[in-house]
Amino acid sequence: MADLFEGYPAAQGRSEAWDEMFDRDHSVRPAYTHVAAALRELGPDDVAARADSMARTFLDRGVTFDFAGEERPFPLDLVPRIIPSTEWEVLERGVAQRVKALELFLDDVYDRMKVVSDGVVPRKLITSSAHFHREVAGFRPAGGVRVHISGIDVVRDQEGTFRVLEDNVRVPSGVSYVLENRRAMQKGLPEAFVQQNIRSVEEYPRRLLQALRKTAPGGIDDPTVVVLTPGVFNSAYFEHTLLAGFMGVELVEGRDLICRGNRVYMRTTSGERRVDVIYKRIDDEFVDPQQFRADSVLGCPGIVNAARAGNVTIANAVGNGVADDKLIYSYVPDLIRYYMNEEPIVPNVDTYRLEEKEAREEVLDRLDELVVKPVDGSGGKGIVIGPQASKQELDELRARVIKDPRGWIAQPVLQLSTVPTVADDKFGPRHVDLRPFAVNDGEDVWVLPGGLTRVALTEGSLIVNSSQGGGSKDTWVVDGENRLPRNNSEERVPHLRERTKVWPLETGGRAARNQVQEEQQQQEIQEVPGC
C-alpha cells in the first residue's frame, strides 16, 4: 500500500478537509480496515486493470453520461466511500425529517400559505421563484403526496459534520448509478466486499414502485404506472430505461400518451390503456403544452387538468421546484421547526440571502472569499468560487448580483471531505459529496442506504457534478460486525442480471420520428440532473 499511497499524506496535509479514510495522523479509520487490506495487495497495474475493466463494463451495459456532447462511461472509482451505520442512522433520520418538512411546505404553499401569514417565509420570495406554478394551485394531488422521490445533497465539513448542501425534489436523478456502481464494485474490489456487512441497495426499485402505486388515485385496485421520458437525447435516458425495467412498467414518451375526458391513456398494440400514475422525468415547463410551453413536444396536452381532476398521479408533483430554490433552502431549518416542532437533525451550510440588503453588502465586500450560487442553478452551472475566480469574473458577478439580488445566495468555501481516488496509477485525496435518495409513500419516508457519492476527479476541485467532469464512488453503509454482506444481489434477485436491454413500450401505429421533433428534443429540456 505504501507505493499506491506515496504522496498521499503530503496531499492530505495541503488541505483542511476531513478525509474519510485516514485520520490526521494518517492512520486508517476503523471502517476502512478491510478496504485498506485489500488495496495493500494490489499494485499500480492491478488498479489500472480493474479501473479499465469497470469502465468497459459500464460502456458495454450502456451506463453512460453525456459530457460535452460525448457519451462516456460513467466514471466509477475503485475505492468506495464508507459510512459506519452509527453515522448513517443519524443522516437517515435527518434526510427523512427534511423530506417531510418539504412535503408539508409544498402542500401549504399551493393551498392556504399559512407559512406566509404566520411570518415564516415572505410571500414575495415564494411567488417570485421561477418554479412556483400558479397553474397547480388550489388542489391536492391524488394520493396526497407531492415529493415521491427526493435527492438531498449532503457534504461533510472540515470538522466531520454532515451538512445539507441543497434539496432536489423536482426531478432528482442519479439513483441508477447507485445500483450499477454496486454491481460493479462486487467485481471491482471483491476482497473487501465479502468481508463486511454492507447494507443493500437493491430494494430501491421495489420501494419506488410500491410508493407510486400506493399514491395512485383512489378506487383503483391495480394501478398502471409509466415512466415518462423526454427521449433518447436526454442525458439521463439510461436511468429512465433502467428504472422502468426494474419496476416492470412501460417507458413512454409524450407522444405515447393521450388525454380525453380528464383521463390519461397510453397507446398500445392492443388499443388504449388507462394510465393512473406517471413518474415524470421531464421538467415541469414541458409536461403540458396547454398549461406551460405551447411548443413542447415532450409532454402530453391535458395532463395537468387530469391531475387536477384527481384522475392521475404525477410524481413528482408539478410545482415542486419552488422547494428546490436555493433561497427557500435557507429557510428549511425554520420550516422544520414551524411544521414539525423539531430541531433540524442535519444542519444547513451557512447561507447569505442576497436579497437582504445587509447580507448583500457584506457579500459584495467579500466576493473573493465566498461561493456564490444562482438560486435556480443545477449541475454546478453558474457557481462562482471566489478564491479561484479572476478579477474580471468577480466584477461580472458583482454586476449580476446588484442587478438581480433575488437570484443569488452566498456560502463560505466549504472544504468537502476527501476520499482516496485513482489518479495516475496512484491514490490522491479528492473531494466528494453525497446524494441520499428517499422514497415517500405518504405514510413513511424510506431512505436508500448510502446513495450516490460524487467525486471531483481533479485535485483541489470542489465541483463534483458529473456534468462538469466529476465521477462517482460506490457508497457502503457498513454495520459494526464483519461478515458476509446481506446484499448478494446477483444471487438473490435474478432480474438484476438481465439489465442490459431497453424496455420499450408496446406501441401500435407509432408515427415515424419527426425530424423537427428530434431537433427540438436535442435543444429543449435537459432533465435537471443535479449530477
C-alpha positions in Angstrom: 0.0 0.0 0.0 3.0 2.3 0.5 3.6 2.6 -3.3 -0.1 3.3 -4.1 -0.4 5.9 -1.4 3.0 7.5 -1.9 2.5 11.3 -1.6 -1.0 10.9 0.0 -0.1 12.3 3.4 1.6 15.3 1.8 -1.5 15.9 -0.4 -3.8 15.5 2.7 -1.7 18.0 4.6 -2.3 20.6 1.9 -6.0 20.6 2.6 -8.1 21.3 5.7 -10.7 18.8 4.5 -11.9 15.8 6.6 -10.5 12.6 5.0 -13.0 9.7 5.1 -10.3 7.0 5.1 -7.4 8.5 7.1 -7.1 10.3 10.4 -5.0 13.5 10.6 -2.1 11.3 11.8 -2.6 9.2 8.6 -3.8 6.1 10.4 -6.7 4.2 8.7 -10.1 4.8 10.1 -11.7 1.6 11.5 -14.5 1.4 8.8 -11.8 1.2 6.1 -9.7 -1.6 7.6 -10.8 -4.2 5.1 -10.5 -1.9 2.1 -7.0 -0.9 3.2 -6.0 -4.5 3.5 -7.4 -5.3 0.0 -5.6 -2.3 -1.6 -2.4 -3.4 0.2 -2.3 -6.5 -2.0 -2.7 -4.5 -5.3 0.0 -2.9 -7.4 -0.4 0.0 -9.8 -1.0 -2.3 -12.8 -3.8 -4.1 -10.8 -5.5 -0.9 -10.0 -5.3 0.3 -13.6 -6.6 -3.0 -14.9 -9.6 -3.1 -12.6 -10.5 0.6 -13.4 -10.3 -0.2 -17.1 -12.5 -3.3 -16.6 -15.2 -1.4 -14.8 -15.2 1.3 -17.4 -15.5 -1.2 -20.2 -18.3 -3.0 -18.4 -20.2 0.3 -17.9 -19.8 1.1 -21.6 -21.0 -2.3 -22.7 -24.0 -2.1 -20.4 -24.8 1.4 -21.5 -24.1 3.0 -18.2 -23.1 6.3 -19.7 -23.4 10.0 -19.2 -23.4 12.8 -21.7 -20.4 15.1 -21.1 -19.8 18.0 -23.5 -21.8 16.2 -26.2 -19.8 13.0 -25.9 -21.3 9.8 -24.5 -18.9 8.4 -21.9 -18.9 5.6 -19.4 -20.0 7.0 -16.0 -16.7 7.3 -14.1 -16.6 4.9 -11.1 -13.6 4.9 -8.8 -12.2 1.8 -7.3 -12.1 3.0 -3.6 -15.6 3.0 -2.0 -16.9 5.7 0.3 -17.8 4.1 3.6 -20.2 5.4 6.2 -20.5 3.5 9.5 -24.0 2.5 10.4 -24.0 4.7 13.5 -23.3 7.8 11.4 -25.7 6.7 8.7 -28.7 6.3 11.1 -28.4 10.0 12.1 -28.1 11.0 8.5 -31.0 8.8 7.5 -33.3 10.4 10.1 -32.2 13.9 9.1 -33.0 13.2 5.4 -36.4 11.8 6.2 -37.1 14.8 8.5 -36.2 17.2 5.8 -38.4 15.4 3.2 -41.4 15.5 5.5 -40.9 19.2 6.1 -40.7 20.0 2.4 -43.8 17.9 1.7 -45.7 20.0 4.3 -44.3 23.2 2.9 -45.4 22.4 -0.7 -48.8 21.3 0.4 -49.2 24.6 2.3 -47.7 26.8 -0.5 -50.2 25.6 -3.0 -53.1 25.9 -0.6 -53.6 28.4 2.3 -50.0 29.7 2.5 -50.1 29.7 6.3 -46.3 29.7 6.3 -46.6 33.2 4.8 -49.4 34.5 7.0 -47.5 33.3 10.1 -44.5 35.3 9.0 -42.1 32.4 8.5 -41.3 32.9 4.8 -42.1 36.1 2.8 -44.8 35.8 0.2 -42.7 37.6 -2.4 -39.9 35.1 -2.0 -42.2 32.3 -2.9 -44.2 33.9 -5.7 -41.0 35.2 -7.4 -39.5 31.8 -7.6 -39.1 30.7 -11.2 -40.6 27.3 -10.3 -43.6 28.4 -8.4 -46.5 27.4 -10.7 -49.9 29.0 -10.1 -51.3 26.6 -12.6 -51.4 23.8 -10.0 -52.5 25.9 -7.0 -55.7 25.0 -5.1 -55.7 21.3 -5.3 -54.0 18.3 -3.6 -52.6 15.6 -5.8 -54.3 12.3 -6.0 -52.7 10.1 -3.3 -51.8 13.3 -1.2 -48.1 13.2 -2.0 -46.0 15.8 -3.8 -42.5 14.6 -3.0 -42.4 10.9 -4.0 -38.7 10.8 -4.8 -36.0 13.2 -3.5 -32.3 13.5 -3.6 -30.9 15.6 -0.7 -27.3 16.6 -1.3 -25.1 16.3 1.8 -21.5 17.2 2.4 -19.1 16.7 5.4 -17.3 19.8 6.5 -13.8 20.3 7.9 -14.9 19.2 11.4 -16.5 16.0 10.1 -20.1 17.3 10.5 -22.6 16.4 7.8 -24.5 19.3 6.4 -27.2 19.6 3.7 -26.0 21.5 0.6 -29.2 21.6 -1.4 -32.5 19.8 -1.9 -33.7 18.1 -5.1 -37.4 17.4 -5.1 -38.3 18.3 -8.7 -36.6 15.7 -11.0 -33.8 14.1 -8.9 -31.6 11.8 -10.9 -28.6 9.5 -10.3 -30.1 6.5 -8.5 -29.4 4.2 -11.5 -25.7 4.8 -10.9 -26.1 3.7 -7.3 -27.5 0.4 -8.4 -24.9 -0.1 -11.2 -22.0 1.0 -9.0 -22.8 -1.7 -6.5 -22.9 -4.4 -9.2 -19.5 -3.2 -10.5 -17.9 -3.0 -7.1 -18.8 -6.5 -6.2 -16.4 -7.5 -9.0 -14.0 -4.5 -8.8 -13.0 -5.0 -5.2 -14.4 -8.4 -4.1 -11.7 -8.9 -1.5 -13.1 -6.1 0.7 -16.7 -6.5 -0.3 -17.2 -10.0 1.0 -15.7 -9.3 4.4 -18.1 -6.6 5.5 -21.8 -6.4 6.2 -22.8 -3.8 3.6 -26.4 -2.7 3.5 -28.2 -3.5 0.3 -29.3 -1.0 -2.3 -31.3 -3.5 -4.4 -34.6 -2.7 -2.6 -34.9 0.7 -4.3 -37.0 -0.2 -7.4 -39.5 -2.2 -5.3 -39.8 0.6 -2.8 -40.3 3.1 -5.6 -43.0 1.1 -7.4 -44.8 0.5 -4.1 -44.9 4.2 -3.4 -46.1 5.1 -6.8 -48.9 2.5 -6.7 -49.8 3.5 -3.2 -50.3 7.1 -4.2 -52.5 6.3 -7.3 -56.0 7.8 -7.5 -58.5 6.1 -5.2 -60.7 3.2 -6.2 -58.1 1.5 -8.5 -57.2 -2.0 -7.4 -54.3 -2.5 -9.9 -53.0 0.9 -10.9 -51.0 1.3 -14.2 -47.7 3.1 -13.7 -45.5 4.5 -16.5 -42.2 6.3 -16.7 -42.4 9.5 -18.8 -39.0 10.2 -20.5 -38.1 13.1 -22.9 -36.4 10.5 -25.1 -33.1 9.1 -26.1 -31.4 12.5 -26.4 -31.7 13.1 -22.7 -28.5 12.8 -20.6 -30.3 10.5 -18.1 -32.1 8.3 -20.6 -30.2 5.3 -19.3 -31.7 5.8 -15.9 -35.2 6.1 -17.3 -34.9 2.7 -19.1 -33.3 1.0 -16.2 -35.9 2.1 -13.6 -38.8 1.2 -15.9 -37.2 -2.2 -16.5 -36.6 -2.9 -12.8 -40.2 -1.9 -11.9 -41.6 -3.8 -14.8 -43.6 -0.8 -16.1 -43.7 0.9 -19.5 -41.3 3.6 -20.6 -43.3 6.2 -22.6 -42.7 9.5 -24.4 -45.3 12.3 -24.5 -46.5 11.2 -27.9 -47.4 7.8 -26.5 -50.0 9.4 -24.2 -53.4 11.0 -24.9 -55.8 12.8 -22.5 -59.5 12.5 -23.0 -62.2 13.4 -20.6 -59.6 14.4 -18.0 -58.1 10.9 -18.1 -54.8 9.8 -19.4 -54.3 6.8 -21.7 -51.3 5.3 -23.5 -51.4 3.8 -26.9 -50.5 0.1 -27.1 -50.7 -2.6 -29.8 -54.0 -3.8 -28.2 -55.5 -0.3 -28.0 -55.6 2.5 -25.5 -54.9 1.6 -21.9 -55.6 3.9 -19.0 -52.7 5.3 -17.0 -53.0 6.0 -13.3 -49.5 7.1 -12.2 -46.9 9.0 -14.3 -43.4 9.0 -13.0 -42.2 12.0 -15.0 -38.6 12.5 -15.9 -39.1 15.8 -17.7 -39.1 19.3 -16.2 -42.5 20.9 -15.4 -42.4 23.6 -18.1 -42.5 20.8 -20.8 -45.0 18.4 -19.2 -48.2 20.0 -20.6 -48.3 22.4 -23.6 -51.8 23.6 -22.7 -50.5 24.9 -19.3 -46.9 25.8 -19.9 -44.7 25.9 -23.0 -47.0 25.6 -26.0 -44.2 24.5 -28.3 -43.2 21.5 -26.1 -43.5 18.1 -27.8 -42.2 16.2 -24.8 -45.3 16.2 -22.6 -49.0 15.5 -23.1 -51.7 18.1 -23.6 -54.3 18.0 -20.8 -52.2 16.1 -18.2 -52.4 18.8 -15.6 -56.2 19.0 -15.8 -56.3 15.3 -15.4 -54.2 15.6 -12.3 -56.4 18.4 -11.0 -59.5 16.2 -11.6 -57.9 13.6 -9.4 -57.7 11.0 -12.2 -53.9 10.6 -12.5 -51.0 11.0 -10.1 -47.9 12.8 -11.3 -44.7 12.0 -9.5 -43.0 14.2 -8.6 -45.8 16.7 -8.5 -45.8 19.7 -10.8 -44.7 22.8 -8.9 -42.2 21.1 -6.6 -39.4 23.2 -8.0 -40.2 26.1 -5.6 -38.7 23.9 -2.8 -35.5 23.4 -4.9 -35.0 27.2 -5.0 -31.7 27.8 -3.0 -33.2 30.8 -1.3 -36.0 28.6 0.0 -33.3 26.1 1.1 -32.0 28.7 3.5 -35.4 28.6 5.3 -35.7 24.8 5.6 -34.4 24.7 9.2 -37.2 27.2 10.1 -39.7 25.1 8.1 -38.8 22.0 10.2 -39.3 24.0 13.4 -42.6 25.5 12.1 -44.3 22.4 10.7 -42.8 19.7 12.9 -41.9 21.4 16.1 -38.4 19.8 15.9 -34.8 20.9 15.6 -33.1 20.0 12.3 -31.1 16.8 12.7 -28.7 17.7 9.8 -27.9 21.4 9.6 -27.6 23.6 6.5 -24.5 25.1 5.3 -24.4 28.8 6.5 -26.0 30.9 3.8 -26.3 34.6 2.9 -29.6 35.7 1.4 -28.5 38.3 -1.1 -32.0 39.8 -1.4 -31.4 41.1 2.1 -29.6 44.4 2.0 -27.3 43.9 4.9 -26.2 40.4 3.8 -25.7 41.6 0.2 -23.5 44.4 1.3 -21.3 42.1 3.3 -21.0 39.6 0.5 -20.2 42.2 -2.1 -17.3 43.2 0.2 -16.1 39.6 0.4 -16.8 38.1 -3.1 -13.2 36.8 -3.3 -13.8 34.8 -0.1 -17.2 33.1 -0.7 -19.0 30.8 -3.0 -21.9 32.5 -4.9 -24.6 30.4 -6.5 -27.7 31.1 -8.7 -30.8 30.1 -6.8 -32.2 28.0 -9.7 -28.9 26.6 -10.9 -28.2 22.9 -11.3 -25.3 20.6 -12.2 -22.8 23.1 -10.8 -23.6 25.6 -13.5 -23.2 29.3 -12.7 -21.3 28.8 -9.4 -18.5 31.2 -8.8 -15.9 30.2 -6.2 -14.4 33.5 -5.1 -10.9 32.4 -4.2 -10.5 30.7 -7.6 -12.1 33.5 -9.7 -10.4 36.1 -11.7 -10.9 39.9 -11.1 -13.0 40.0 -14.3 -15.2 37.1 -13.2 -15.7 38.8 -9.8 -16.6 42.1 -11.4 -19.1 40.4 -13.7 -20.6 38.6 -10.7 -20.9 41.8 -8.8 -22.9 43.4 -11.6 -25.2 40.4 -11.8 -25.8 40.3 -8.1 -26.6 44.0 -7.9 -29.0 43.7 -10.9 -30.8 40.6 -9.5 -30.1 40.0 -5.8 -33.1 37.6 -5.6 -31.3 35.3 -8.0 -28.3 34.5 -5.8 -27.1 33.1 -2.5 -23.6 33.0 -1.0 -21.9 30.5 1.3 -18.5 30.1 2.8 -16.0 28.0 0.8 -16.6 24.6 2.3 -13.7 22.1 2.1 -15.7 19.0 1.2 -14.4 15.8 2.7 -12.0 13.7 0.7 -11.6 10.0 -0.2 -8.6 8.3 -1.9 -9.2 8.3 -5.6 -7.2 6.7 -8.5 -5.0 9.4 -10.1 -2.1 8.4 -12.5 -2.0 4.9 -11.1 -1.8 6.1 -7.5 -4.2 7.4 -5.0 -4.8 11.0 -4.1 -7.4 12.8 -2.0 -10.4 14.0 -4.0 -13.4 16.0 -2.7 -16.8 14.2 -2.5 -20.4 14.9 -1.7 -23.3 12.5 -1.1 -26.8 12.3 -2.5 -29.1 10.1 -0.4 -32.3 9.2 -2.2 -35.6 9.0 -0.3 -38.9 7.5 -1.3 -42.1 8.8 0.2 -45.4 6.8 0.1 -47.4 9.2 2.1 -47.0 7.3 5.4 -43.3 6.6 5.5 -40.1 8.1 4.1 -37.6 5.4 3.3 -34.0 6.4 2.6 -31.9 4.3 0.3 -28.8 3.2 2.3 -25.8 5.2 1.1 -26.8 7.0 -2.0 -24.7 8.5 -4.8 -21.2 9.7 -3.8 -19.9 12.1 -6.5 -16.2 12.9 -6.6 -14.2 15.7 -8.2 -11.5 14.0 -10.3 -9.1 17.0 -10.3 -7.1 17.6 -7.2 -8.4 20.6 -5.2 -11.6 20.9 -7.3 -14.8 21.3 -5.4 -17.1 20.7 -8.4 -18.2 17.1 -8.2 -21.1 17.2 -10.7 -20.9 14.6 -13.5 -22.0 17.2 -16.0 -18.8 19.2 -15.1 -16.5 16.2 -15.4 -16.9 14.5 -12.0 -17.1 10.8 -11.2 -18.6 8.6 -8.6 -17.9 6.1 -5.9 -19.9 3.2 -4.5 -21.3 4.2 -1.1 -21.1 1.5 1.6 -23.2 1.7 4.8 -21.3 -0.8 6.9 -22.7 -2.4 10.1 -20.4 -3.0 13.0 -20.0 -6.7 12.6 -17.8 -8.0 9.8 -19.4 -10.9 8.0 -20.8 -11.9 4.6 -22.8 -9.0 3.2 -26.6 -9.0 3.0 -26.7 -7.7 -0.5 -25.6 -10.5 -2.7 -28.0 -9.2 -5.3 -26.9 -11.3 -8.2 -27.9 -14.5 -6.4 -31.0 -13.2 -4.6 -32.6 -11.1 -7.4 -32.3 -12.8 -10.7 -33.8 -9.9 -12.7 -30.8 -7.7 -11.8 -28.6 -9.9 -14.0 -30.8 -9.1 -17.0 -30.4 -5.3 -17.1 -28.7 -4.9 -20.5 -31.7 -4.1 -22.7 -34.1 -1.1 -23.1 -37.7 -1.9 -22.1 -39.7 -0.3 -24.9 -43.4 0.5 -25.0 -45.6 -1.8 -27.0 -46.9 0.8 -29.4 -49.1 0.3 -32.4 -49.1 2.6 -35.3 -46.5 5.0 -33.8 -45.7 7.6 -36.4 -42.2 7.8 -37.9 -40.0 10.1 -35.9 -40.4 13.7 -37.0 -37.1 15.3 -37.7 -38.3 18.6 -36.3 -39.2 16.9 -33.1 -35.8 15.2 -32.9 -34.1 18.6 -33.2 -36.3 20.1 -30.6 -35.6 17.2 -28.2 -31.9 17.9 -28.6 -32.3 21.6 -27.9 -35.2 21.6 -25.4 -35.3 20.3 -21.9 -32.3 18.5 -20.5 -33.6 16.9 -17.4 -32.5 18.8 -14.3 -29.9 16.3 -13.2 -28.1 18.0 -10.4 -25.5 15.4 -11.3 
